Amino acid sequence: MRAAGPGEGASQLSPHHGTRVELRGRYGPIAALRGPEPENPLATALLVPGYTGSKEDFAPLLDGCAAAGVHAVAIDLPGQYESPGPDEESAYLPAELGTVVAEVAGALPAPVILLGHSYGGLVARGAVLAGAPVAGLTLLGSGPGRLPNGFRLDALRTGEPELRANGLSAAYGVRERLNATLPGWAAVPPELKEFLRERFVASNAKGLLGMAAGLRAEPDRVDDLAAVLRRDGLRCLVVAGAQDDAWNLPAQREMARRLGVPFELVPRAAHSPNTENPAGLLGILLPAWTSWLR
């Protein structure tokens, strides 16, 4: 989401963790990272990344999930990094990507718990609204609708003309210049910086443009989701970093209230608790998920 990418806490992100596998998707193979599989897994956790993200964003969670009996599977959305995607921007809106995620969820061993981070939260919501066969939903650092005014929305507006005119490498150059102005970016290891660049330029440009359109225009569908949660008896949890700077905390707290579900904060984390404080995030997720499965 942020122009900086996952710079904060990014040293805990590993592009070489987990077992890479391929799942089936309507646009071609879905690249995934699979964590260790417990002997008798309680559930499968399907982890969906945000805008400009990838399956690797969840690498710090894989072992902890397995230790608690949950088999975690993190994916690239179509058009992200190692997953091919279509060349129609409209295919990357949350509702459309949600149907893809719903199909992936249906192919995994049940029960499936779905987690979506940031834009992935909007997509995960779309999956549930499309009838994804899941036992529960976690929205991580996501919001009720479009991205609010602020630094991140400004970055989308700045980067889009460059992406349309000059392509992915030029657009990432804009991002790198913004990254250089952020505290802590200099401390990010060079190999991780190279990975972040590699996955950005490997993405489908139409995918980035389509997701950006979704971030600018996604309607508030909280009431629709609340109705489905009630109808199907689905468990749900809203989680945010204590210093989240995308959708603001009052908006996320109000979303949880409207859904009638708990709202939890991860300390020492901003927009990406999965890389900034994975232990703190797991300390919230795993007790909730295991209680859902009893």
N, C-alpha and C positions, 0 to 999 in steps of 0.2 A: 504494500500500500504506500508506504512513505517513499519519497524519492530516494532515500538512503538505502532502501532495502533493509534486510534484517541486520543492521549494523550493531544495534545494542544487544549485547549478550551473544553476539554471533559466534564467539569462540567455541560455544557449546554445540554449534551446528556442524555436522560432519557429512560431507558428500560421499563417504565411503563406509557408512554404517548400515547394518541391516543386509538382507538378502534381496537382490533385485529380481523381480519376477514381472511377468506380463499378464494382465487380465484382458478380458474381451470387452471391446467397446464398439459402438456403432460407427465411429469414425476411424477405427483401426485399434491396434493394441493400446491398452492403458498401462503405462509404466508404473510400477509400484515397488515400494520397499516393504518387505515383510519382516517383522520382528521374530524373535524366537517363539516357537509354538509350544505352549504348555502341554503337558501330557493329557490333561482333561480340561480343555479350555472352557471357561465359564461363558465366554462370548467372543465375538469378533468386533474389534473397534475399527471402523472405517474412517480415516483421517483425511480431510479435504483442505488443501492449502488455499491461500488468498492470492490476490492479484500480484503478478510477477513472482509468485512463490513456486514451490515444488514439493514433492514427497520428502525431500531431504530436510525440510523445515521441521519434521516430526521425528527425525533420527534420535534426539535426546530422550524421547518418551518410550522407545520400543522395548528396551530391556526392563524398565520399571513396570510397564504393562504386563509383560510376560511373567514377572515375578509375582504379580497379583492374580495370575490365571487368565489374563485377557490377551488374546492374540491380536496384535495391532498390525493393521495394513494401511500404509500411507500411499496416496496416489498423486500423480500429476493429473490435473484436469486436461481434457483435450486441448491441444494447442500449447500446453506448458512443457517446456524443457524436452523430455524424451517421449512425450505422447503426441502423435499427429492430431491435427484438427482441421476442420473445414475452412474454406476461404470466404465464408459469409460472416460478417461481423455480428449479425443478429443471432447466430448460433451460440454466441458466448454470453448471452444474457442469463440471469440467474434461473429463470424458469426453464429455458432450453437446456442448460447444463444440468439442471436438477433432474431432468428425465434421464440423462446419461448416468448420473450418480445413483438414481433409483434402480436402474438396471444392474449396475455393478453390485449394489447392496444385495439385490436378489440372487446373485450368483455366489455369494459368500456363505460360509456356514453360519446358520442361525444359532442363537439370537445375535443380531447385529446392532451395535450402538454407533450412531453416526455423530461425528464431530466436524464442524466446519469453522475454520479460522478466518476472520475478516470477510473478504469477498466470498470465501468458501462458506461462511455462515449463511450468506444470502442464497448460495447455491444449495446448501444442505436444507435450508427451509423450502426451497423449490422442490427438492427431492421428496420431502415429506408430503408436501402439497400434491405431488404427482403420484402419491401412493407407495412410496418406498417401504418395503417390508422390514421395518426396523423396530427395535424394542425401546429405543430412547434416542434423544437428540441433545447434543451439547452445542451451544453457540458461544464461540470464544472470540472476544474482541470484535464482535459484529454488532449490527444495529438494526433498527426497525425498517430502514429504507435507504434512500440515497445518502451518500457521504455528505456530512455537513460542511459548511464553509470553513476554510482553514488552510493550513499549510499543505495538506495532502491533496485537497481538491485543486489548489493553485498549481501544484506540481503536475497533476494530470493535464491541466490546461496548457502548461508550458511545454510539456513533452510531446503532446499529440501532433502539433504542426511539424515538428522535427521528424517524428516517426513517419508521418505520411509523406513528407517531402524527400527524406534522405535515408530512411530505413533504420533497421534495428541498431546497427553499430553507432550511427550518429546520435540516435536517441539515448543510447547508454552513455555516450559522452556527456550529454546534458546531465544525466543522473550522477556521473562520477564527479562533475564539477560541484554539484549540490552536496554530494557526500563529503567532499573535502572541507566543507564549511561546518560540518557537524562535530561536536565533541566526541571523542572516542574513536572516530573513524580511523585515525592514524594507527591505532593499536590493533586493528583487525589484521590477522595474519595474511601475508601476501597470497598464500595458496587459497585462502577462503575468498579473498577479493577476486581472484582469477575465476573461481567457481561461480561466483555471483554474476560475473560478466558472461561467462560461458553459457549459463542457463538462460540469461536474458536474451542473448543474440540467437540462441537455439529455438526460442519460442516463435510461435506463429504471430506475425505482425497483426493480422486480422483479429487474432485472439486477444492481443493486448488492447487493440482499439475497441473491440466489442465489450470486453470487460470494463474498460474505462467508461464506455457509454452506460453500462449497467450501474457503475458507481455514481454516475451523475444523475441517473433518472429512475432508479428502482423505487417503486411505490412502497408505501407502508402496508405490509401484508400481515401485520401482527395479529389482527383479529381473525383473519383466515386461518393462521396457524393455530391460534388458541382453540378455534372450533374443532380442528382436526385432532389436536391433542386430547380434548375432552371426549370427542366421539370415539376415538380408538383407544383411549386409556393409555396414551404414551407418556412416558416420563421425560422430563426436560430440565435442563440446567443452563443458566446464563453465567458466564465467567468472563472476567476482564482483569487485565493488569491494573494494579493500583494507581499507576501513572499513565494509563492509556491516553493517547493523544489523537485518536482517530474519531470514532463516535464517542462523545463525552460520557462520563460515568453516569450522570443523571439520566441521560437518554437510555443507556443500557439498563439501569435500575428500573426505570419506568417500563421498559419493554418486558422485563421479567415480571413486574407486577401485573401487567396486562395479560401475560401468559399464565399467571398464577403459579409461577415456579420460583425456586430459589435463585438468588443472585449472590455470587461469591467473588471476592477480590484476591488476586495473587499478589503477595507483597514483593517488593524489589523487582517489579516488572512493569513494562509499559505496554506497547501494542502486541508484543510477541512473547508471552510467557513461556511458550514451548521452547524457545531458545534462550530467553533471559533468566528464567528461574524454573527449569523443568521439574525440579524436585518439589518446589512449592505448588506447581500446577498439578502434578500427580497426587500430591497430598489432598487436593480437592476432588479431582476426578475419580480416583479409584474407590474411595469410600462410597461416593454417590453411585457409581456404576454397579458396584457389587451389591449395594442395597436394592437397586432396581431388579436384580436378577434373583433375589430370594423368593 
